Amino acid sequence: MKQRLITLLATFTLMIGFVAVPVSSAYATVTVDEAIDGATAKMLADGFISSDWEALAIARSNTPASKELRQDYYDSIVSSISHSSYFSATDYERTIIGLVSIGADPTNISEATQRNNLVDDLYHMDVANSGTNGIIYGILALQTKDYEVPADAVFSIQDLIDKLISLQKVSGGWALFGSASDIDITGMAMTALAKYKDMPEVAEALDRSVDYLSTVQLESGGFKGWSNENSNSLSQAIMGLTMTGNDPTGPRFTKNFNAIDALMTYRTDDGGFKWLLTDAGSNSMALDQAAYTLAQYKAFLNGGASIYDFVNNPVPQLNETPVDPDPEVTDPEVTDPETTDPEVTDPETTEPEVTNPDPGVTEPETTNPEKEKTPNPTPTEKPTVVEPVAVKEADKPANLIKAPISNTAENTKSDETNNFPKTGESSEFGIFTALLGTSIVLIGLIVWYENKKKQTAKA
């Protein structure tokens, strides 16, 4: 009987060992950069940029899109704004973000037959009353660059900030509609307000939202949005946390697993991301959001820059203005270099001025797995406009996307120390468990054989 129990135990351990190999392999190491690179390759596999959010994700990746791909997407935007009979506030806001992301100027779209200055048009819309989504996108779109505010603007950035804070729910989050807080909209609202966290009323609102997210986080490290635990809600929560300086892998956001680990469980073999863990393959919207979220997480590790800041973190421009390093002096009488006044190209005229996050309007795009691959979808809301805070050109730091992650006293995390799951790779733990199980089985078999020999001898 004793030997039989030992044999059964050993067999059970062996089975666990073999199962542990594939389960553990799902958590084999992949760095932040590898995850971003895989997502970028997946997005570019089709050979075109399919949405404003994808444009943002690729712009903030380690491998920006070629000028040809960016030009093609610009042409599709020109066609869309030229032929669309209606453009909602969120349409304007998303498109501004998309244009800035590809290195275009949303205030000067000369090729379009209408809507040549999207920023000016937006400032003349009632964004403050366009719904929570319209307010959030408005703040994000207008903080991408230092845009000139029209004298007759319908609203200001401060108006939008005040309105968004007034919409915060009792629980500490925000919602697209209804009284219950929603993870997606909460993360998006935090992302929009992050730039103004030095304002007392904003800081208080953000503290409440961080408490809310920590409270509702699941044991898996993820979040439940729209009745399902999904990667889109998780991505927006991580965006809100990292933009406001909160570590998604810290104690407050680590249950059984932390938020970053949870996001990486949605990663697929081809570099994509699923919407639900039960999905068979990757989802384009989930991929876009996970990709720019990982870029923002990398920026957080590197000092906290925003992926929506195209002033301090510019991208390649579609129309670069060449600067002659040795301009010819056409006036022979001018000999004093101090008095010479060569033409200087204003860097602000060559930088893109668009940014567009887009998780949901009346049809929340952050949680809907069925993402349309169209350059400019037409939502049903009409937002207003906001004033951005100017940033001096002289204060520009290094490009956040290409800057390496450094370990400092305040930041001890790096790509090397933040490893994420990836399927198809072996795990030392799984192999060890399998070998242990095999050893126990062999011991059991030996004991059983020796006992059998004794019984045979007695007989």
Disulfide bonds with the S-S distance in Angstrom:
none
